Amino acid sequence: MIRLVLPDRSRRDSWLDAIAEFGGDTLHGFSLFGHEDADLSDDAAFERWRAREEAQRTVGQDGFVPATVWWIVDDTEPDIVLGSMHLRHELNDFLLAEGGHIGYAVRPSARGRGVATAALAACLDEARGMGLDRVLLICDADNAGSRATIRRAGGVPENGPGTIERFWITL
């Protein structure tokens, strides 16, 4: 079963391996915010990042809205981080225009197995539990996989083709 877990030291190396699989591509949902992935292999740097993310859950840090980041795992191999999910608890003008409530990414080696679909469903449950009644997801227009995942979760398109596509999901 796919589930979301809060970041912890025991899975850090697997998380860094997941980041490395992207080969420098944009990491949606990984919540690095100024931390270089090489720095995060250092225990002290990782703990600073983790403490920032913990604080971020209740009070926005560094000009960002409050948000929660989880790692995506599968109970069959719970030590392997398959990706990351980022839920912003509210929207500001930038997020309303370009970011949305939820950002996520699944490591390339874990794609095509329903990981994103199951992780997004779990994230929507979290959003519902926080009292959100609908969430905005945005994906690049050329990201067919993300578009399909969002639509499977009930995403209703807000706009037509462009560089980004916007979807609302009623919870």
N, C-alpha and C positions, 0 to 999 in steps of 0.2 A: 504494500500500500504506500502510495506517495504521501508524504506529509511535510509540513513546514516546521523547522526547528530554529531556535535562536542561535546566533553564532556562538561558538565555543572553541576553546583551545584544542580539544581533542580532534576536531575536524579541520583545523586550520590548514594543514598541508594539502588535504584533498581540495579545499576551497581554492588554494593557490594554484593547484594543478588544473582546476576547472578554468580559472582565469587564463592560465597559460595556453589552454586549448584555443582561445579566441585569436591568438597570434597578433595581438595589437588592435583588433577590431573594437568598435564601441561596445562597452559593457553596460547594457541597460539592466537596471535592477541590482547591480552589485554594490552600490553605495560606497565607492572608494573615496570620493570627495577630498581630493588633494593628497591622498596617501598613495604612494607608489606601491604596486604589488610586491616589488623586491623588498621594500622597507617592512612590509607586513610579515615577512618571514622571521623578523626579529621579535622575540617575546615581548619586549617592552613596547615596541611600536604597535604590535597587534593588540596589546592590552589597552593602549591609548585609543586605538580605533574602536575596539569593542566597547570601551567606556563611553565614547562619544555616541555610538549607536544606541547604547542603553539610555543615555540622557535624552537622545533625540526622540525616544518613544513618548515622552511627556512634554518636553519643551523644545521647540525648534532650535537648532544649533547653527551658528555661522550664517544666519539669514535664511535658513531653510525652514519649511513648515514642519511640525511634528510628523514623524514617520517611523515605521517599523520595517526592519529588514530581517528576512528569514533566509535560511538555506533550505534548499529542496533536497530531500533524501527519500530513499525507498527502503522500507522495512526489510527487504531481502538483503540489502547491503547498507546498513544505516551509517557506516563510517565514510561512505562515498558521497561527496557533495555533487549533486547533479546540476545544480544551478542556483539562482538567487531570485528572490521575490521582494519587491519594495512597495509598501503601501503607504502612501501619503494620506494623513488623516484629514486633511482639508486641502482646498485649492486656493492658490493666490492667482494673480493675473497671468503670470508666466505659465503656471501649470495648467490653467484653464485653456490657454492658447496652444501650448506645445508639449506639456509633460503628462497631464492626466493624474489620476489617483494611483495607478499601478504601473510599475515597470518590472520587467522580468527578463531573464535570459536562461536558457538551458545550454549546458556545455555541448559542443558539437557531437561528441561521442554518445550522448544520451538522447539525441533527437529522433523523432519518428516512432517513439514508443508510447506516446500519450502523456509524457511527463508534464509538459506545459499545461495541458488540459486539466489534469488532476491537480496540479499546483495552483492554477488559477481558481479552480473551484474551492480549494481550501482557503485561498486568500479572500475570496468573496464571502465565505463564511465568517472570516475574521472581521471584514469590513461591516458585515451585517451586525456582528456582535458589538462593534463600536458605535452602532447607531446610525451608520450611513444608510440612506435609502436608495441611493443610486451612485454609481461610480463611472468615471470617464477613463477610457483607455485610448491611447493614441499609438499608431504604428506607422512606419514608413509605408508609402503606397506600394513599394516593390517587395514588401515582406509578406508573401502569400501565406507562409506558415503561421505567422502571428495573427494575420487577419482571420484565418480559419479557426484558430484557437479562440479568439475573441468572439467570433460568431457562434461557435459551439457553446460558449458560456452565456449566450443570450444577448450579445452585443448588437445594438441597433445602430446602423450608420447614421451619422449626423450630416455628413457632407459627401459630395461626389469625389471622383478622382482628383488628385492633386499630389503634392509631394508627401503629405501626411494624410492619414485617414483617422477620423474620430468616431468613437463608438461609445454609447451610453449603455450601461447594464443596470436595470432596475433590480434591486435586491428584495 
